[in-house]
């Protein structure tokens, strides 16, 4: 069960992941989503975010994904966490600086195509006629929103690792960020919250479960 404490969560009386996602509301542009530890780590001992995620966090992600048009992730994360094409119906975009997309389940999925972003698109297998190759002209997110808009993607969910996400923030294209912190501590209050990517971010929602806190920020 979730306890609404501040902002959108409190106003809506959100008591579970579904109602918390509804409290966050729809969005346009890019919303990032991450689970982190209180020491600022984005992964656990297994190298992935799964070991620091909680039941409510995973349920919240499912609900947020259901309202997104496009999910963006880096190749390393997609490979480690065994990404498949989203069951929500959203499209999937994978970024790789090196152009290596091997051993990612979604890339080999015969049912749906994936957008593969790379500065080295020539390294992508020419036998891969299902997926869509997109060459990055400069920095990873240069011209990305224009590309997304031209392809009809309005609500974009960024689930990438810390490095690629930081580049998106540097580019100034992230409008919202959802952050789960696990586990919670006695000092975990709205007043003590800090956004891991933007010191000037504005906290607009805060809630807690037994083992995690959930915050939403605008940028």
N, C-alpha and C positions, 0 to 999 in steps of 0.2 A: 504493500500500500504506500502511496505517495502523500506526503504532507505539503500542501501549498503554503509558502511563507511570504513571498514578495511578488509584486508586479502582476504580470499576466496570469501566472499560476494561482496567485491568491485571489485575484478578481474573478476568475472563472471557477474557482473551487476545485481545481484538478486533483483527482484522487488516485489516478492510475495512468500508465503510459499513454493510453489512447486519448484520455481527456487532456493530458498535458500537451500532447502533440497538437490537439485541437486548439488549446489555449495559445500556443505559439503562432497559430494561424498560417495562412498561405504566404508565400514570398515570391518575389521576382529577383532574378540575378543569382548570386552565389551565396549559399549558406554552408558554412563548414560544420562538421560534426566530429567530435573527438571524445574519447574517454582517456583520462590521465590520472596519475597517482598524485598524492599531495606533495611528493618530492619533484614533481614535474616530468615524470617519465611517461612516455607515450606507449610503452609496451611492458610486458611482464618478463618473467624469467625465460619464457619460451620464445621471446623475441616478437610476439604478436600482441595485439590489443585484447585478444580473447581472454587471456588469463587475468586481466584486470577489469574486465567487463562484468556486469551483474545482470540478473534476470530482468530487472526493470529497464536497465540501459539497453539491452538487446531488443526488448519489446518496443521501447521508444524509437529506436533506430528503424525498426520495421514500419512503424506508423509514419515517421518522417519520410522514409523512402516512398511510401505509398502516394505521397503528394509531390514527388519530384519527377521532372521530365528526363533529367540526365544525371547520372552518378559519375563522378570523376575520381580516379584513383591513380597512384603511380604503379609502375610495373612490379617493383619490389614488394609492395604491400599486397597487390593482387596475387602475386605468386605465393607469398608466405601464407596468406589467409585464404588461399584457394577460391578466389572470386569466380563466380559463375554469372551468366547473364541474369539480371535482376528478375525475380518472379513477380515483382510489382508491375512490370510492363515498361519501366523506365529504360532508357538506353544507357549504355556504358561506354565511357571514354577512358582509355588507359594511356598515361604518359610515360615515355622512356627516353632518357637522354641518349642512350646507346643504341636504341632501336631494337633491343632484345626483348621479345615478347614470348619466348618459349616457356613451356611448362605452366601456363596460366589456363585453367579450365575454360574460362569464358572465350578465350581466343580460339580454342578448338571446338567450341560448341557449334554443332551443325545447324541448329535451329534458328540462331539469331546472330546478327552481325555486330561487331564492336568497332568503335572508332579508335584507331591507333595513332597517337600523336608522338612524333619524334623528329629531331633535327637530322636524324640519319635514316630517313624513311627508305633509302635505297637498300638498307640491310634487312628489311622485312622480306620474308620469303615471297618470291614472285608467284609461287603456287597458291598463295592465299588470296583467292578471288572473292571470298565471302566478306571479309572485313574491309573496312574503309580506312585507307592510309591518309593521314593528314600531316603534311610537313610543317614543322615549326620554323618560322622565318628567323627568329632571334631568341628572345627570352621566352620561357615556356608559355606565358599567358598573353603574349603580344598578339593582339587581334582576336583573342579567344571569344570575348563576348559578342563581337560582330559575327563571328562564325556561328556561335550558338543561336543568336537571334535569327540569322538567315536560315537556320535549319529548324526553327520552330521550338527551340528549347528555352523555356522561360524560367522554370524553377530548377536550379542546378544545385546538387548536393555534393560537396567536396569532402571525400573521406580519405584523402591522401595522407601520407606520413608527414612528419613535422617539417621536413626540408621543402617539399613541394608546396605544402600549405603556406609556409613562411614566404615563399616566392609570390604566391597569390596575394598575400597581404601587402607585400612590398609593391605589387602592381596596383594596389588600391581598388581591387575589384570584388572584395568580399563585403557583403552588406550585412550579414548576420553570422553569428557563430553559436552553436550549441555545444556546451561542454559538460561532460559528466566527470565528477571527481569521486574516486573510490580508493580506500574507504573514507567515510566521513570522520570528522574529529569534533571535539567539543567546541572548537573555535570556528567551525564552519558556519558562518553567518553571511547574510548579504553584504555586510560592511567589510568583511575580510576577503571578499572575492577579488581575484585578479584574472584578467584574460591572458592566456599564455602567448598570444600573438600581438596584442594591441593594448598598450597602457592607457590609451584614451577611449577605449571601448565603454559603452554605456550599458549597464546591467538593466534588463527589462523584465526578467523573470527569474525566480529562484524557488526551488522545491527540494525536498529530501525524502529518501526512503530510509530503511534501516541501515543500509550499507553504502549509500552514495548520495551525492548532491547533484542537482541538475540546474544549470544556468543557461540563460539565453541572452545574447549581447547584440547590440547594433553598432555599426561602424560608419 
